[in-house]
Amino acid sequence: MTEHHHHHHHDENCECGHHHDHVAESSKYDQMLAQYELHLHDEIVQNEVRSLVEKCQAENDTTEVKRFLFSCIELTSLRVTDNEDGILAFVERINRFTDANPDFPTPAGICVYPRFVSLVSQSLEADGMAVSTVTGGFPASQTFPEVKTIETALALKDGATEIDTVMPVGYFLDGDYETVSDEIQELKAICGEDVPLKVILETGALQTAVNIKKAALMAIYSGANFIKTSTGKIEPGATPAAVYVMCQAIKDYFGKTGTRIGLKIAGGVRSSAQAVDYYSIVKEVLGKEWLTPTLLRIGASGLANHLLSDIKGESVTAF
């Protein structure tokens, strides 16, 4: 991702010879944002996404789509009460399911708290499943930057193959784009090229379509490989409007750079019908190229059972 070499604290195109203070420094982010359509009206976004979803509902409510959505799931356990026994039982259910259903797609990954990464990476037998973890003072992102980097490095050492982190939303809403960008860049540097970094925007806290699009672009500009809706810890979690706006940011960025950024939808995705609606939004806004687990993820736990029950036509509780 060549466009992410923003570690220089001056503007290389500037010939004025003056020392740039913090105000001028932050303007590179404003210049970046100014290249994108940001005149978004929440009501119009709501109406557009509602009519899109209604238009596509019937054609996408198929077994084939549900099998695909199952292959995009990151089975998630992020509870205060999680312990070794519970996580091990969770992994064993996944191992059992993938063993017993070789004809069925494997879920995309598993997502757990950092202290379980070692256990999961040693006990997960399903081929090709990512081991994701949440680092950087999840879910509030309000810890010291040094702690964020150490936590991320330790998770990678323990075998994490993907990192989910929360954008520092307080700084973002304050307009301190430099700190937001620096923190994300720092974590991306620790991940390196081979480990995808997913940046959670916490769209429920951002509230407006304009904020969501700006945050999405800031995350991408700073090195995110995926942008993710929510932590699942505050309401609302994922919403069709937020996903629609994030898809537009990904599409606009692709138009300018040719780089495909992934999307992870998380926070309250429970029913098959909701998942199918999100599929419709991704398909209509981003197109078929994004309909692959390498670019589309859904963070959920109960959803897997709902999709399985729909596909098999009987109540299934595999997970």
Secondary structure, DSSP 4 states (H G I P E B T S, - for coil): -GGG----SS-TT--S-PPP-HHHHHHHHHHHHHTS-----HHHHHHHHHHHHHHHHHHH-SHHHHHHHHHTEEEEE--TT--HHHHHHHHHHHHHHHHH-TTSPPPSEEEE-GGGHHHHHHH--STT-EEEEEESSTTTT-S-HHHHHHHHHHHHHTT-SEEEEE--HHHHHTT-HHHHHHHHHHHHHHHTTTS-EEEE--HHHH-SHHHHHHHHHHHHHTT-SEEE---SSSSS---HHHHHHHHHHHHHHHHHH-PPPEEEEESS--SHHHHHHHHHHHHHHT-GGG-STTTEEEEESHHHHHHHHHHHTS-----
